[in-house]
Amino acid sequence: MGVSSNELAQFLATRRANVTPADVGLPVHGRRQVRGLRREEVASLAGVSVEYYKRLERGQATAPSDSVLAALAEALRLNDAERTHLFDLVHASGPSARRSLPAEPHQIRPAARRVLDSLGAPATITNARGDYLGANALGHALFAPLFESPEGPPNGARFTFLDPAARTFWLDWERVAKDIVGTLRSYAGRNPYDRELCALVEELSARSEPFRTWWAAHTVHAHRAGVKAIRHPIVGELELTFEMVTFTADELPMAIFTAAAGSPSETGLNLLASWAATPSERSPLAG
């Protein structure tokens, strides 16, 4: 990772490869030698010189202005998450930004813990690296394979890519894994100097080929709401909707999981709640 001139160069190159001339209304004459747009085409669409854009993709140009970034985002048809990431790569790389970036929390505040424990639905709190900092009783029971994984301390990426149990736990492992990589990429743009993130990425890159491949793709993802499909070792398959709520005091996101009323997943969650509430009757987790 590191200073983002190289990160910016790689991000621009990968986004350019994903845009076709038809996407931006350009005619195609004959067989093209490159995947996606040519550098000259991006430069023309963004209103910058070809030489300047080439220097951007080589990591040799001065930091672009916000107006140039906006023009590049439009030229490359970036979505909201990608546009935010593009600006982050430039704004978060300077010395002043490095001094002002807050460290990611390693624990949750007592008030956040009380909110977490007051909820009747499974809930977890993580930091931007995906470290699990807390869960209520039902959240801990729901994600027991992660919390009890030998690939500790509890971290969503570490569990998903390094623990074989994750491929059984996540029913759509590849989608979940790619979303995790995209979320980490997004955070890396906001805080390229996070040493613990650097260490996590190095660990995962060394030990997981899928992570290494998807990290190199520079895809970013905003993880705010959605559906998680899991195979729980006690209650079986669950399809749960999650919503992310952020505590403004420390920017920590809390994920709250619910099941559709009357669904088999709601029945499964109720069974899990009964199991979690009677620890003396628990059997060891399967697998």
Backbone bond lengths (Angstrom), bond angles and torsions (degrees), N, CA, C in turn:
res aa  C-N    CA-C-N  psi(-1)  N-CA   C-N-CA  omega(-1)  CA-C   N-CA-C  phi
1 M - - - 1.459 - - 1.519 108.12 -
2 G 1.367 117.18 -111.64 1.451 118.35 175.45 1.506 112.49 83.91
3 V 1.350 115.12 -160.10 1.457 122.00 -175.67 1.515 109.50 -59.33
4 S 1.337 116.18 138.37 1.445 119.37 -160.13 1.524 115.52 -87.57
5 S 1.351 121.35 7.47 1.459 118.85 174.95 1.519 110.16 -61.57
6 N 1.317 116.76 -41.72 1.456 120.39 176.61 1.520 111.18 -70.71
7 E 1.339 116.58 -39.62 1.461 119.90 176.94 1.532 110.45 -62.22
8 L 1.327 116.55 -42.18 1.460 120.59 177.93 1.521 110.32 -61.57
9 A 1.333 116.80 -44.15 1.461 121.11 179.58 1.524 111.19 -58.79
10 Q 1.324 116.29 -46.52 1.460 119.90 -177.76 1.526 111.58 -69.29
11 F 1.326 116.39 -37.09 1.460 119.48 178.81 1.522 110.20 -64.30
12 L 1.326 118.14 -45.86 1.456 121.02 178.79 1.530 111.09 -60.82
13 A 1.319 116.96 -42.99 1.466 120.24 -178.16 1.528 111.50 -64.83
14 T 1.336 117.19 -41.78 1.467 119.12 -179.49 1.520 111.38 -70.84
15 R 1.331 117.91 -36.10 1.467 119.47 177.89 1.533 109.56 -68.92
16 R 1.313 117.86 -40.20 1.476 121.01 179.80 1.529 110.32 -59.90
17 A 1.341 116.23 -38.22 1.466 120.33 -178.84 1.517 112.37 -67.90
18 N 1.336 117.00 -18.85 1.465 120.64 -176.97 1.527 113.39 -94.20
19 V 1.331 117.50 -1.02 1.467 120.88 -178.18 1.528 108.86 -110.73
20 T 1.311 116.17 128.31 1.461 120.24 178.74 1.528 110.12 -94.95
21 P 1.325 117.97 158.73 1.474 119.16 175.10 1.529 112.42 -54.97
22 A 1.333 116.78 -37.93 1.466 119.43 179.57 1.517 111.88 -62.39
23 D 1.343 116.90 -31.76 1.473 120.49 179.85 1.522 111.90 -62.04
24 V 1.328 116.63 -29.73 1.469 120.79 -175.35 1.525 111.82 -113.33
25 G 1.333 117.07 11.48 1.456 121.07 175.34 1.507 115.50 77.63
26 L 1.335 117.89 23.35 1.467 121.07 178.94 1.521 110.29 -94.13
27 P 1.326 117.92 141.50 1.467 120.18 176.78 1.528 110.92 -73.39
28 V 1.310 115.77 154.88 1.464 121.58 178.00 1.518 107.81 -117.89
29 H 1.344 115.48 124.10 1.463 120.97 179.82 1.523 108.22 -119.82
30 G 1.306 115.85 113.29 1.455 119.39 177.18 1.516 112.60 74.92
31 R 1.327 114.69 -171.52 1.461 121.20 -177.45 1.525 110.49 -82.79
32 R 1.323 116.46 132.04 1.453 121.23 -179.64 1.515 110.27 -93.19
33 Q 1.314 115.65 146.26 1.456 121.82 -177.53 1.521 112.99 -94.02
34 V 1.318 116.86 -10.72 1.464 119.61 -176.63 1.519 109.72 -121.77
35 R 1.343 114.68 152.20 1.461 119.85 173.26 1.523 108.11 -81.99
36 G 1.310 116.38 133.26 1.458 119.48 179.10 1.518 112.22 80.22
37 L 1.326 115.45 -151.81 1.459 121.55 -179.19 1.515 111.23 -84.05
38 R 1.317 115.22 153.54 1.462 120.62 169.92 1.529 108.89 -79.96
39 R 1.314 116.08 157.02 1.475 120.00 177.38 1.524 110.69 -58.93
40 E 1.322 116.18 -39.33 1.464 120.17 -179.53 1.529 111.16 -62.24
41 E 1.324 116.44 -35.47 1.459 120.15 -179.80 1.524 111.33 -70.74
42 V 1.323 116.84 -40.13 1.465 119.62 177.43 1.530 109.61 -64.08
43 A 1.327 116.43 -44.70 1.463 120.04 -179.66 1.523 110.87 -59.06
44 S 1.324 116.69 -43.38 1.467 120.35 179.76 1.519 111.21 -64.52
45 L 1.325 117.17 -44.36 1.460 121.02 -179.68 1.530 111.69 -64.53
46 A 1.339 116.51 -34.22 1.464 120.55 -177.78 1.526 112.81 -88.56
47 G 1.296 117.85 -9.58 1.464 120.44 179.27 1.513 113.73 74.16
48 V 1.329 117.46 32.77 1.470 121.74 175.99 1.515 108.21 -122.15
49 S 1.326 115.72 164.80 1.463 118.67 -179.56 1.526 110.10 -71.36
50 V 1.320 114.75 151.61 1.465 119.77 178.68 1.527 110.28 -61.33
51 E 1.325 116.89 -41.34 1.462 120.08 -178.38 1.524 111.34 -64.38
52 Y 1.333 116.51 -39.77 1.470 118.66 179.13 1.528 110.50 -64.58
53 Y 1.338 116.84 -43.81 1.463 118.70 -179.69 1.529 110.66 -64.33
54 K 1.311 116.89 -39.20 1.470 119.34 177.83 1.525 110.58 -61.45
55 R 1.337 116.48 -38.98 1.467 118.82 178.24 1.523 111.02 -65.93
56 L 1.349 116.66 -35.93 1.466 119.57 176.42 1.528 110.56 -59.65
57 E 1.332 116.75 -43.64 1.463 119.50 -178.40 1.527 112.11 -75.18
58 R 1.324 116.94 -13.75 1.469 119.44 174.32 1.524 111.39 -94.18
59 G 1.330 117.20 -4.06 1.455 120.53 -177.28 1.519 112.75 72.96
60 Q 1.335 117.59 27.14 1.456 121.54 -174.10 1.521 113.28 -115.19
61 A 1.325 117.75 -1.88 1.465 119.73 -174.93 1.517 110.69 -93.71
62 T 1.338 114.83 158.85 1.462 119.51 172.04 1.529 108.89 -67.08
63 A 1.323 116.04 160.17 1.461 120.14 -177.39 1.527 110.22 -60.25
64 P 1.329 117.88 129.30 1.454 120.21 179.26 1.523 112.29 -68.82
65 S 1.311 116.68 152.94 1.461 121.66 175.68 1.523 109.35 -73.90
66 D 1.331 115.07 166.56 1.459 119.22 178.82 1.527 111.28 -62.09
67 S 1.324 117.49 -34.74 1.466 119.49 179.58 1.525 111.14 -67.32
68 V 1.319 116.80 -37.43 1.468 120.04 176.84 1.522 109.79 -68.36
69 L 1.332 117.28 -41.42 1.467 120.16 177.56 1.525 111.07 -59.95
70 A 1.332 116.30 -42.66 1.466 119.89 179.15 1.528 110.54 -63.12
71 A 1.328 116.63 -39.55 1.466 120.41 179.02 1.529 110.89 -67.25
72 L 1.325 117.05 -39.31 1.469 120.46 177.58 1.526 110.79 -65.68
73 A 1.343 116.52 -41.15 1.458 120.39 178.82 1.519 110.86 -60.52
74 E 1.317 116.62 -40.07 1.460 120.79 178.44 1.531 110.73 -69.13
75 A 1.313 116.52 -43.59 1.466 120.65 -178.72 1.521 111.72 -62.44
76 L 1.323 116.81 -37.40 1.458 121.82 -176.89 1.524 112.77 -92.07
77 R 1.336 116.33 4.14 1.470 122.50 178.07 1.532 111.03 53.51
78 L 1.331 116.59 47.89 1.449 120.74 -179.03 1.523 110.63 -73.10
79 N 1.329 116.24 142.88 1.458 119.73 172.98 1.532 109.15 -80.45
80 D 1.327 117.31 -179.38 1.464 120.17 -174.34 1.526 111.90 -60.59
81 A 1.342 116.91 -43.97 1.465 119.96 -179.04 1.520 110.97 -64.86
82 E 1.331 116.95 -40.20 1.462 120.73 -179.91 1.529 111.23 -69.36
83 R 1.317 117.01 -39.13 1.463 120.37 178.50 1.528 110.08 -63.06
84 T 1.326 116.80 -46.34 1.459 120.32 177.74 1.521 110.70 -58.75
85 H 1.320 116.40 -42.68 1.471 121.29 -179.67 1.521 110.80 -63.11
86 L 1.320 117.21 -41.41 1.469 120.81 178.81 1.526 110.98 -58.04
87 F 1.324 117.27 -47.21 1.464 120.81 178.56 1.528 110.89 -65.72
88 D 1.336 116.50 -39.77 1.465 119.86 179.83 1.520 111.62 -61.22
89 L 1.322 117.26 -40.57 1.464 120.73 -177.63 1.526 111.57 -58.84
90 V 1.322 115.87 -32.47 1.468 119.80 179.88 1.522 111.00 -86.94
91 H 1.339 116.83 -46.54 1.469 119.90 -173.50 1.522 113.21 -72.57
92 A 1.326 118.14 -28.40 1.464 120.25 -175.19 1.522 113.92 -91.50
93 S 1.331 117.36 4.43 1.462 118.99 -173.40 1.524 114.29 -97.31
94 G 1.341 118.05 -13.48 1.458 120.04 -175.91 1.510 113.59 -78.47
95 P 1.345 117.52 163.01 1.472 121.18 179.45 1.521 113.51 -59.42
96 S 1.335 117.62 -37.97 1.467 119.47 -179.56 1.516 110.62 -67.55
97 A 1.338 116.55 -37.88 1.462 119.63 177.51 1.516 110.70 -65.16
98 R 1.327 116.41 -38.11 1.462 119.82 -179.71 1.518 111.09 -62.05
99 R 1.319 116.99 -38.92 1.458 120.38 -179.40 1.526 111.86 -70.41
100 S 1.345 116.98 -30.02 1.462 120.30 -172.58 1.527 113.54 -93.18
101 L 1.337 117.62 -9.73 1.456 119.40 -177.21 1.528 110.75 -72.02
102 P 1.333 117.94 126.09 1.471 120.42 178.90 1.527 110.63 -75.63
103 A 1.321 115.40 151.26 1.458 119.94 175.43 1.525 109.46 -74.63
104 E 1.327 116.10 146.81 1.460 120.40 176.51 1.529 109.56 -69.00
105 P 1.334 117.66 133.98 1.469 119.89 -179.81 1.525 112.12 -63.62
106 H 1.334 115.41 150.34 1.453 121.95 175.43 1.518 111.97 -108.70
107 Q 1.323 117.03 -4.89 1.451 120.53 177.71 1.521 108.86 -151.22
108 I 1.330 115.29 163.81 1.451 119.36 -178.06 1.527 110.07 -102.41
109 R 1.325 115.58 155.19 1.453 121.57 -179.66 1.536 110.22 -73.79
110 P 1.335 117.43 153.43 1.473 119.82 178.54 1.531 112.97 -55.22
111 A 1.336 117.48 -37.92 1.468 119.68 179.85 1.520 111.16 -64.80
112 A 1.345 116.52 -39.67 1.463 119.89 177.37 1.521 110.58 -65.85
113 R 1.316 116.50 -38.45 1.464 120.37 177.37 1.530 111.32 -61.26
114 R 1.350 116.49 -39.54 1.471 119.33 179.89 1.522 110.32 -66.62
115 V 1.322 116.89 -40.82 1.470 119.71 176.87 1.522 109.92 -61.39
116 L 1.318 116.19 -45.82 1.461 121.77 -179.72 1.524 110.89 -57.03
117 D 1.325 116.28 -48.15 1.463 120.50 -175.90 1.527 112.82 -73.62
118 S 1.333 117.45 -17.66 1.467 119.76 -178.80 1.522 112.73 -80.26
119 L 1.316 116.79 -13.90 1.461 120.77 -174.74 1.524 111.30 -80.46
120 G 1.328 116.35 140.52 1.452 120.51 176.48 1.513 113.50 -84.98
121 A 1.336 116.76 -14.68 1.462 121.52 179.24 1.527 109.83 -95.34
122 P 1.322 118.69 157.57 1.461 120.42 174.70 1.528 110.21 -60.45
123 A 1.321 116.52 135.87 1.459 120.66 -179.02 1.520 109.73 -148.24
124 T 1.328 115.66 145.07 1.462 121.95 178.29 1.516 109.20 -136.02
125 I 1.326 115.99 155.05 1.464 121.87 174.76 1.520 107.74 -123.11
126 T 1.324 115.50 129.69 1.462 121.90 178.42 1.523 109.29 -127.44
127 N 1.329 116.01 165.18 1.462 119.09 168.33 1.527 108.73 -99.21
128 A 1.326 117.14 -176.91 1.461 120.77 -173.76 1.522 113.10 -67.14
129 R 1.324 118.26 -20.10 1.469 121.51 176.00 1.518 112.18 -81.82
130 G 1.339 116.48 -6.61 1.458 119.65 -177.53 1.507 113.82 86.39
131 D 1.359 117.46 12.56 1.461 120.28 173.71 1.524 108.71 -71.36
132 Y 1.321 117.59 129.60 1.463 121.35 178.44 1.524 108.76 -82.76
133 L 1.340 115.55 111.73 1.459 121.52 -176.53 1.514 112.74 -94.68
134 G 1.309 117.34 -18.13 1.451 119.62 -179.43 1.516 111.51 -174.63
135 A 1.318 114.96 159.73 1.461 122.23 175.92 1.515 107.66 -156.84
136 N 1.331 116.19 149.00 1.459 117.37 171.09 1.527 108.35 -77.69
137 A 1.330 117.06 176.89 1.467 120.01 -173.54 1.523 111.96 -58.13
138 L 1.332 116.47 -42.08 1.456 119.47 -178.43 1.529 111.13 -73.41
139 G 1.333 116.94 -34.34 1.460 119.86 175.48 1.519 111.47 -64.63
140 H 1.340 116.28 -40.12 1.461 120.12 178.14 1.525 110.34 -65.47
141 A 1.326 117.05 -39.68 1.467 120.35 178.26 1.524 111.20 -66.89
142 L 1.340 116.44 -39.56 1.460 120.16 -179.84 1.523 111.18 -63.30
143 F 1.331 115.97 -42.94 1.462 120.28 -177.25 1.523 112.15 -103.86
144 A 1.320 115.85 31.51 1.470 120.85 -179.76 1.530 112.72 -53.88
145 P 1.335 120.31 -41.85 1.466 118.67 179.45 1.533 112.70 -60.45
146 L 1.334 117.14 -33.50 1.466 120.41 178.07 1.531 110.34 -72.94
147 F 1.336 116.76 -47.70 1.460 119.59 -177.69 1.529 111.94 -66.47
148 E 1.324 117.33 -27.88 1.457 121.09 -178.22 1.523 112.72 -100.60
149 S 1.342 116.43 8.41 1.460 120.55 -178.14 1.526 111.38 -66.11
150 P 1.329 117.68 141.89 1.470 119.85 173.80 1.520 112.55 -67.66
151 E 1.337 116.88 -15.84 1.465 121.14 178.45 1.526 109.34 -87.73
152 G 1.332 116.91 60.81 1.462 121.70 -178.57 1.506 111.41 -91.06
153 P 1.340 116.65 175.45 1.469 127.43 -3.34 1.528 111.70 -68.73
154 P 1.345 118.12 163.49 1.462 120.46 -172.04 1.524 113.09 -57.20
155 N 1.314 114.94 120.41 1.467 122.18 179.53 1.519 107.44 -150.55
156 G 1.333 116.19 133.27 1.458 119.64 -175.68 1.514 113.67 -60.79
157 A 1.329 117.78 -42.55 1.460 120.54 -179.47 1.519 111.54 -69.90
158 R 1.319 116.29 -43.11 1.476 119.96 -179.20 1.530 110.33 -61.36
159 F 1.338 117.11 -45.59 1.458 121.11 178.57 1.530 110.73 -62.04
160 T 1.330 116.25 -48.31 1.463 120.91 -172.72 1.519 112.68 -65.18
161 F 1.325 116.70 -39.18 1.464 119.36 -174.81 1.528 114.24 -94.91
162 L 1.324 117.75 -23.91 1.463 119.18 -172.33 1.523 114.44 -110.41
163 D 1.304 118.60 -21.34 1.461 120.94 -178.95 1.528 109.04 -99.00
164 P 1.336 118.53 117.61 1.474 120.16 178.89 1.524 113.44 -55.68
165 A 1.336 117.86 -26.03 1.464 120.64 179.88 1.523 112.15 -62.51
166 A 1.335 117.50 -23.09 1.458 120.50 -178.22 1.525 112.12 -64.51
167 R 1.320 117.06 -31.53 1.470 119.19 -178.33 1.520 111.81 -71.73
168 T 1.316 116.88 -20.69 1.465 121.15 171.71 1.527 110.67 -86.20
169 F 1.327 116.32 -39.75 1.469 121.13 -176.25 1.522 111.22 -66.37
170 W 1.340 117.52 -48.70 1.467 120.84 179.37 1.528 108.52 -85.18
171 L 1.328 118.07 116.11 1.464 120.76 179.36 1.522 111.33 -66.50
172 D 1.327 117.05 -32.69 1.474 121.14 175.94 1.527 107.39 -115.15
173 W 1.333 115.31 69.66 1.464 120.62 -172.06 1.517 112.04 -57.70
174 E 1.313 118.55 -44.69 1.469 120.44 -174.68 1.518 111.52 -63.76
175 R 1.324 117.14 -43.21 1.465 119.09 179.52 1.526 110.85 -63.64
176 V 1.344 116.53 -45.35 1.465 120.18 178.90 1.522 110.12 -60.83
177 A 1.331 116.47 -44.71 1.461 120.55 -178.05 1.522 111.55 -62.64
178 K 1.326 117.14 -42.99 1.468 120.13 179.43 1.532 110.75 -66.48
179 D 1.337 116.88 -38.36 1.469 119.59 177.45 1.532 110.54 -62.19
180 I 1.328 116.52 -39.46 1.463 120.26 179.48 1.521 110.39 -64.10
181 V 1.326 117.09 -43.81 1.464 120.18 178.68 1.526 109.96 -61.74
182 G 1.330 116.98 -44.02 1.459 120.19 -179.84 1.515 112.85 -63.96
183 T 1.337 116.56 -35.44 1.463 120.62 177.51 1.529 110.79 -68.13
184 L 1.328 116.89 -42.27 1.469 120.15 177.32 1.519 110.92 -64.96
185 R 1.334 117.58 -39.25 1.462 121.36 177.06 1.524 110.62 -59.88
186 S 1.324 115.07 -44.34 1.458 119.87 179.82 1.525 110.53 -60.55
187 Y 1.340 116.58 -44.82 1.462 119.98 178.94 1.520 111.37 -65.41
188 A 1.328 117.31 -37.10 1.466 120.51 178.69 1.524 111.59 -60.81
189 G 1.332 116.42 -31.93 1.460 119.31 176.08 1.515 112.08 -69.20
190 R 1.346 116.72 -35.94 1.469 120.64 179.97 1.521 111.73 -75.85
191 N 1.319 117.31 -33.41 1.461 120.65 -176.05 1.526 109.85 -140.01
192 P 1.333 117.86 76.32 1.470 120.69 -176.88 1.521 113.48 -70.72
193 Y 1.340 117.65 -6.15 1.471 120.12 -176.47 1.525 112.80 -104.57
194 D 1.331 117.27 10.62 1.460 120.58 179.38 1.532 108.87 -72.55
195 R 1.324 116.28 107.77 1.471 120.26 -175.72 1.518 111.95 -66.01
196 E 1.332 116.90 -35.25 1.461 118.97 179.55 1.518 111.50 -68.81
197 L 1.330 116.99 -34.23 1.457 119.46 174.34 1.526 110.11 -66.19
198 C 1.325 116.57 -43.82 1.474 120.22 178.04 1.523 110.20 -56.68
199 A 1.333 116.47 -44.09 1.465 120.59 -179.28 1.532 110.69 -65.12
200 L 1.338 116.85 -39.87 1.458 120.56 179.40 1.527 110.43 -64.68
201 V 1.323 116.70 -44.59 1.467 120.43 -179.95 1.528 110.64 -63.95
202 E 1.322 117.17 -41.09 1.467 120.28 177.96 1.524 110.77 -62.68
203 E 1.334 116.40 -42.97 1.468 120.46 179.41 1.523 110.91 -62.28
204 L 1.317 117.08 -48.63 1.457 120.84 -177.44 1.529 111.34 -67.88
205 S 1.325 117.28 -37.88 1.465 120.69 179.13 1.523 111.15 -64.74
206 A 1.323 116.37 -35.94 1.461 120.49 -179.32 1.523 112.29 -73.77
207 R 1.331 116.91 -30.03 1.464 119.57 -170.67 1.529 114.54 -109.09
208 S 1.330 118.15 -10.43 1.461 120.10 -175.88 1.523 110.37 -134.21
209 E 1.327 116.37 115.34 1.464 119.70 177.37 1.518 112.53 -66.29
210 P 1.365 119.54 -42.16 1.470 118.10 176.88 1.527 112.47 -58.66
211 F 1.328 117.21 -42.41 1.465 118.25 178.21 1.517 110.28 -61.60
212 R 1.303 117.16 -46.00 1.462 121.67 -178.49 1.536 110.89 -57.83
213 T 1.330 116.32 -42.55 1.462 120.81 -179.38 1.523 111.78 -67.49
214 W 1.323 116.67 -46.99 1.463 120.17 -176.21 1.524 111.67 -73.71
215 W 1.322 117.79 -31.54 1.464 119.63 175.69 1.525 110.51 -62.71
216 A 1.316 116.89 -38.99 1.458 121.23 -179.22 1.523 112.60 -68.79
217 A 1.339 117.41 -16.46 1.461 120.73 -179.80 1.522 112.91 -77.30
218 H 1.344 118.47 -15.36 1.474 123.80 177.07 1.525 112.36 59.90
219 T 1.316 117.38 31.60 1.468 120.91 174.95 1.519 109.07 -81.23
220 V 1.333 116.76 136.34 1.466 120.80 179.76 1.523 109.21 -114.97
221 H 1.332 114.57 155.68 1.473 120.27 -174.14 1.520 109.41 -146.74
222 A 1.340 115.94 137.37 1.461 121.83 174.17 1.524 107.96 -103.11
223 H 1.324 115.78 117.69 1.466 122.17 -170.43 1.526 108.61 -104.04
224 R 1.350 117.66 88.49 1.460 120.63 -174.66 1.527 113.49 -117.89
225 A 1.310 116.88 -30.78 1.458 120.90 -178.58 1.521 108.00 -161.99
226 G 1.327 116.03 160.77 1.451 118.82 178.84 1.507 112.13 160.24
227 V 1.329 115.08 -157.64 1.463 122.07 -177.95 1.519 108.74 -127.12
228 K 1.320 116.17 135.88 1.461 122.56 174.01 1.526 108.23 -115.59
229 A 1.309 116.27 127.03 1.460 121.64 175.75 1.522 107.92 -110.85
230 I 1.326 116.22 120.49 1.452 119.98 -175.46 1.526 110.61 -130.46
231 R 1.313 114.16 160.12 1.462 121.04 172.07 1.521 106.84 -115.01
232 H 1.322 115.84 100.36 1.455 119.96 -175.64 1.527 109.86 -81.96
233 P 1.322 117.73 139.41 1.473 119.56 -176.30 1.522 114.22 -67.27
234 I 1.327 118.50 -15.37 1.464 121.01 -179.87 1.521 112.32 -103.56
235 V 1.322 118.48 -46.51 1.467 121.00 -172.02 1.524 113.71 -111.12
236 G 1.323 117.53 1.40 1.463 120.23 175.40 1.515 113.75 84.90
237 E 1.324 116.13 -152.05 1.463 121.17 -171.94 1.531 111.73 -76.41
238 L 1.336 114.21 135.54 1.467 122.12 178.45 1.518 109.05 -133.45
239 E 1.316 115.81 138.13 1.469 121.19 171.49 1.520 107.45 -115.87
240 L 1.326 115.74 112.67 1.462 120.96 -171.40 1.517 110.60 -122.61
241 T 1.319 115.47 137.88 1.464 121.77 171.98 1.521 108.08 -88.03
242 F 1.341 116.32 139.26 1.465 119.00 176.45 1.520 110.55 -125.46
243 E 1.305 114.91 149.06 1.459 123.65 174.05 1.521 107.49 -128.35
244 M 1.330 116.45 141.30 1.459 121.63 178.28 1.527 109.46 -101.07
245 V 1.315 116.08 128.47 1.462 123.02 176.05 1.526 107.06 -119.85
246 T 1.326 116.68 127.62 1.456 120.00 -175.25 1.523 111.39 -102.99
247 F 1.337 115.98 130.87 1.468 121.22 173.99 1.528 107.71 -78.34
248 T 1.316 117.21 118.96 1.459 120.61 -172.93 1.525 113.04 -67.78
249 A 1.333 118.07 -26.13 1.467 120.09 -176.68 1.518 112.62 -64.68
250 D 1.328 117.07 -34.55 1.462 119.33 -177.65 1.528 113.26 -134.44
251 E 1.338 116.45 7.73 1.462 122.16 177.15 1.520 113.39 61.81
252 L 1.320 118.05 24.33 1.458 120.48 178.34 1.530 109.75 -85.58
253 P 1.334 117.74 129.49 1.460 119.88 178.77 1.523 112.25 -86.17
254 M 1.322 116.04 138.47 1.452 122.40 173.16 1.522 108.08 -110.78
255 A 1.318 117.09 126.98 1.455 122.48 177.63 1.521 108.69 -98.30
256 I 1.340 116.52 128.60 1.456 122.84 179.61 1.530 107.82 -116.69
257 F 1.329 115.99 128.03 1.463 122.03 -173.21 1.526 110.36 -111.28
258 T 1.334 116.18 132.52 1.460 121.29 178.80 1.522 109.44 -136.15
259 A 1.333 115.13 159.68 1.457 121.88 176.65 1.519 109.29 -117.17
260 A 1.320 116.66 150.86 1.462 121.04 178.16 1.528 110.25 -61.76
261 A 1.325 115.57 138.88 1.466 120.86 -179.01 1.523 111.07 -58.96
262 G 1.319 116.06 132.18 1.446 121.03 177.53 1.517 115.29 79.08
263 S 1.319 116.73 3.06 1.467 120.62 -177.64 1.526 111.01 -86.14
264 P 1.343 117.09 159.85 1.467 119.63 172.73 1.530 112.31 -56.37
265 S 1.328 117.22 -31.53 1.461 120.17 179.59 1.527 111.23 -68.20
266 E 1.349 116.97 -35.08 1.460 119.14 175.89 1.525 109.78 -64.74
267 T 1.324 116.98 -41.03 1.459 120.50 176.70 1.522 110.48 -61.31
268 G 1.330 115.99 -42.70 1.452 120.18 178.68 1.511 112.76 -62.96
269 L 1.327 117.25 -40.78 1.464 120.34 177.94 1.526 111.22 -64.67
270 N 1.333 116.46 -39.58 1.465 119.57 177.70 1.524 110.76 -62.97
271 L 1.323 116.34 -40.78 1.465 120.05 176.71 1.526 110.89 -63.38
272 L 1.342 115.69 -40.92 1.464 120.12 179.59 1.524 110.54 -64.94
273 A 1.335 116.76 -38.48 1.460 120.24 178.27 1.528 110.67 -63.07
274 S 1.336 117.15 -41.00 1.466 120.32 177.62 1.525 110.52 -64.05
275 W 1.315 116.09 -41.98 1.465 120.56 179.67 1.526 110.47 -63.92
276 A 1.339 116.38 -43.97 1.467 120.53 -178.30 1.522 111.65 -67.41
277 A 1.324 116.93 -27.89 1.470 120.58 -177.17 1.520 113.06 -82.72
278 T 1.341 117.81 -9.32 1.467 121.05 -178.48 1.522 109.66 -125.94
279 P 1.336 116.71 72.70 1.472 119.78 -174.78 1.523 113.33 -60.14
280 S 1.328 118.68 -28.58 1.463 120.18 -178.99 1.519 111.99 -68.32
281 E 1.350 116.25 -19.43 1.455 119.83 -178.40 1.517 112.05 -102.46
282 R 1.336 117.54 1.99 1.453 119.47 -178.29 1.521 110.99 -68.08
283 S 1.337 113.72 141.21 1.458 119.77 170.15 1.513 108.02 -100.39
284 P 1.340 119.50 156.79 1.457 119.95 179.00 1.521 110.91 -58.74
285 L 1.324 115.58 148.32 1.451 120.10 178.87 1.520 109.98 -61.19
286 A 1.314 114.81 138.51 1.467 119.02 178.89 1.515 109.76 -68.36
287 G 1.321 116.75 155.04 1.462 121.59 176.34 1.465 112.49 84.18
